[in-house]
Amino acid sequence: MKTKFFFTTLIVTLLAMAMAACDAGATPTASQSDPAAVITAINEKMNAGDVDGVMALIADNAVFYNAPGQAGGAKLDTRDEIRAWIQRQVDTKTIGEQSDIQVNGDTVTWHVKVTRNGAVLVEGQDEAKVKDGKLVEWTF
């Protein structure tokens, strides 16, 4: 009787673990289902110097637009270019402070104040698109 109870308990436990594992892959996380959470996580990881963590939240085909339409503006459209830009921000201790985050579908806008060594470099509005939990486009 004890052996039967043990095996029944073991089978139920294994089934429960298997079902949980299947659900874990199918259920979106907060960052996958909430574009604002993705943008906030990217900002937090950049401020913490976690370049790999930031890159994990950026789609392979992402495009960054820096000051579009202005002299000195740039388009970054390869992972290497994007990683290099993020690394420069981390290396120079550039910090972004977000506020007033708004979401409209897959588009996120927010106010940002960028500082380095306590001095304000720029303050303005950023816009990004997030799909499937990854940043696909960022205009800043």
C-alpha positions, 0 to 999 in steps of 0.5 A: 500500500505504501509503495502504491501511494509513493508511486501515485504521489511521484506520478502526480508530482512529475505531471504537475512539473511537466504541466508547469514547464509547458505553461511557463513557455506559453505564458507571456511574462510582464516584459513580453506582454507590457511594452512599457516594462520592456522599455523600463527594463532596458533603461534600468539595465543600461543604467546598471551597466548590463550591456548583455541584459540590454541586448537580450531585450533588443530584436535582431532586426532593431533600428535606432534613430538618433536625432533624425533629420538633424545634423549629426543624426544617425541610424543604427541598424546592425546589432554591432552598431547598437551594441557599440552605442550602448557600450559607449553609454555604459562606459561614459556613465551616461544615465537615463531618467524616464518619466511619463511613460505612455503606451499606445499599442506597441508604441511607447513614448516617454520623457527622458533626462540624460545625464553624465557625471551629474550634468544634464546632456539632453532632455526630451521625448523618446519613442520606441516600438516593442514587439514580442517582448523585444525593442524593434525601433527606438527614436531618441 
